[in-house]
């Protein structure tokens, strides 16, 4: 993996609004692989801060974000398909 790709993956992982699915789509790394990469690349304290920050955050999980939208817009349910990622 090139240094600039590694840097971009770390940047995307820190971004609140970038879901893990986007990283997987662009770089082929699922959430578990991103966690391993972050553990290897960050200082221990930074990794712990990042894990605490992203744990359970709806915006880091595309499906949770979509389900939240469905619940809040139940009258438009037919417009959303939770099984599609794009």
N, C-alpha and C positions, 0 to 999 in steps of 0.2 A: 504494500500500500504506500502510495506517495505521501510525502509530508504535507502537501497542500490538501489532499483528501482527508488525511487524519485530522488536520486542523479544522476543516469544514465539518466533519462529523462531530467533533467535540463542540464546536460552536452551535450546531443544530441541536445537540443533546442538551445544551444549557438553555436554549430558547424555550420559553414557556409555550408558545403557540405552534411549535413544530412537533407533530406526533411521531412516535417511534416508527410508525408505518411509512412515513415519508423517508426516513433514513434507510429503512429496509428496501424501499422501492428504488432509491437512488444508488445505494452502496451495497445492497445485499446483506446487511447486518440486521438481524432481528433484535428485539429488546434485550435478550440475554447476552448477545454478543456485544451490544453497545455498553452494557453494564460492565462486562469484562474489560473492554477497551478503556472505559473511563477509569476503572480501578487501576489499570496498568499505567495510564498516562498522567493521572492527576496525583497530587500529593494526597496523603491519607486524609487530612482535614478537609481538603477541597472535595474529595470523593464523598465523604460523609455528608458534607453540606449539600452536594448535588443530589445524593440519594434521598435525603430528607425533603428536599425541594420538590422532586418529581414523584415521590411516592403518593399514589392515589390521585394525582393531578389529572383531571378530566381532559385537559387540553393536550396532554402528552399521549393520550390513547384515543385514536381516531374513532373507534367504535363507541367509547363512552361519550365522546363529544356528540356523535350522531344520535345516540340514544337520548341524550339530554335535550337535543333540539327537537326530537320527536315528541318527548314528553311535554315540552313547553309549547309546541305547535301541533297539538293532537288533531286539530281540525284539518291540517294539511298532511296527514299521515301518508296518504297515497303518493306524495312527492318524494318520499325518502325510502331508500333501500339500504338497510343496515348491513347487508352482505356485500355491497359494492364498496370498494375503497377509492374509487375515482368517479 
